[in-house]
Amino acid sequence: MKKQRYGYFPDDCWELIFHKLREDDERDLDSISLVSKRFLSISNRVKLSLNVNNETLPLLPKLLRRFRHIKTIVIDTDIHKDIDGVFHQISESSVTNLQAIKFSWFSTKPPRDGFKALALNKNIKNNLKVLDCSRLISIQDRDLDLIAD
């Protein structure tokens, strides 16, 4: 006879609890993920946004592997010269439901190669609804063609 475990919650129940906690402050998931491997796994599925800054930029490939269910990526970095590389990393990731990419730096040159890389990823191409280019100082018709493709 199998021993009955009291207090066992299925992962679906924990996800509902974690979703509720995330509504208040997504940083609460950081503490919860330290409790156990199970909670780490569940909190990884519940996290929906990722903020990339100068400190987290070198970790971006690992973060994208860990948080495959994120819907929004906010890129806030002052490293302008390799922003195409950031878009390439996003396009090569296994993120399944990315719906928005927002970058919040002023740039005179659009990341054209990065736009092309995003367009080649079928998941991103089908799911991406928002590509916030509002901080680009100059954008031309051919850049809009790259985004539309």
C-alpha positions in Angstrom: 0.0 0.0 0.0 1.3 3.4 -1.0 1.8 5.8 1.8 -0.6 8.8 1.6 1.2 12.2 1.5 -0.7 15.0 3.1 -0.4 18.5 1.9 0.5 17.5 -1.6 -0.6 20.1 -4.2 -0.4 19.3 -7.9 1.7 21.7 -10.0 -1.4 23.3 -11.5 -2.5 24.5 -8.1 0.9 25.9 -7.3 0.9 27.7 -10.7 -2.4 29.4 -9.7 -0.9 30.5 -6.4 2.3 31.7 -8.1 0.2 33.6 -10.8 -1.6 35.4 -8.0 1.7 36.3 -6.3 3.1 37.5 -9.6 0.2 39.9 -10.1 1.4 41.9 -7.0 5.1 41.9 -7.8 6.9 39.6 -10.2 10.0 39.8 -8.0 8.2 37.6 -5.5 8.9 34.7 -7.8 12.6 35.1 -7.2 12.2 34.2 -3.5 9.8 31.4 -4.2 12.2 29.8 -6.7 14.8 29.3 -3.9 12.5 27.0 -1.9 12.9 23.8 -3.9 13.6 22.5 -7.4 9.9 22.0 -7.9 9.1 25.6 -7.1 12.0 26.7 -9.3 10.5 24.8 -12.2 7.0 26.1 -11.6 8.2 29.7 -11.1 10.1 29.5 -14.4 6.8 28.6 -16.2 4.9 31.5 -14.5 7.4 34.3 -15.3 6.0 36.3 -18.2 8.4 39.1 -18.7 12.2 39.6 -18.8 14.1 42.8 -18.3 17.5 42.9 -20.0 20.0 45.5 -18.8 23.7 45.9 -18.9 24.2 43.4 -16.0 21.9 40.7 -17.4 22.9 41.1 -21.0 25.8 38.5 -20.8 23.4 36.0 -19.3 20.7 36.5 -22.0 21.1 33.1 -23.7 20.8 31.3 -20.3 17.8 33.4 -19.2 16.1 32.7 -22.5 16.6 28.9 -22.0 15.3 29.1 -18.4 12.3 31.3 -19.1 10.9 29.8 -22.3 7.3 31.0 -21.6 8.0 34.7 -21.4 5.7 37.0 -23.4 7.6 40.3 -23.1 11.3 41.2 -23.3 12.3 44.7 -22.3 15.8 45.7 -23.4 17.2 48.6 -21.5 20.9 48.8 -22.2 23.3 51.4 -23.4 25.3 48.9 -25.5 24.2 50.1 -28.9 26.9 48.6 -31.0 25.8 45.0 -30.7 22.0 45.3 -30.5 21.8 43.2 -33.6 23.5 40.4 -31.6 20.8 40.7 -28.9 18.1 40.3 -31.5 20.0 37.3 -32.9 20.1 35.7 -29.5 16.4 36.2 -29.0 15.7 34.8 -32.5 17.8 31.7 -31.8 16.2 31.0 -28.4 13.5 28.4 -27.6 11.0 31.0 -26.3 7.7 29.7 -27.5 5.2 32.6 -27.0 7.1 35.9 -27.3 4.5 38.6 -28.0 6.3 41.8 -27.3 9.9 43.2 -27.6 10.5 46.7 -26.3 13.8 48.5 -26.4 14.2 51.7 -24.4 17.3 53.4 -25.6 17.8 56.1 -28.2 19.4 54.9 -31.4 20.0 56.5 -34.7 20.5 53.2 -36.6 17.8 50.5 -36.5 19.1 46.9 -35.9 18.3 45.8 -39.4 20.2 42.4 -39.1 18.3 41.8 -35.9 15.0 42.5 -37.5 15.9 40.0 -40.3 16.8 37.4 -37.7 13.5 37.8 -35.8 11.6 37.4 -39.1 13.3 34.1 -39.7 12.1 32.6 -36.4 8.7 31.0 -37.1 7.5 31.1 -33.5 8.4 34.8 -33.1 7.1 35.7 -36.5 3.7 34.1 -35.7 3.3 35.3 -32.1 5.0 38.7 -32.0 2.4 41.5 -31.7 4.5 44.4 -30.4 7.9 45.5 -31.6 8.3 48.9 -29.8 10.6 51.0 -32.0 9.5 54.3 -30.5 13.0 55.3 -29.4 14.5 55.0 -32.8 15.5 58.4 -34.0 15.5 57.6 -37.6 13.5 54.8 -39.4 13.1 54.5 -43.1 10.6 52.7 -45.3 13.0 49.8 -45.9 13.2 49.3 -42.1 9.5 49.0 -42.0 9.6 46.4 -44.8 12.1 44.4 -42.7 9.8 44.5 -39.7 6.7 43.7 -41.7 8.3 40.6 -43.3 
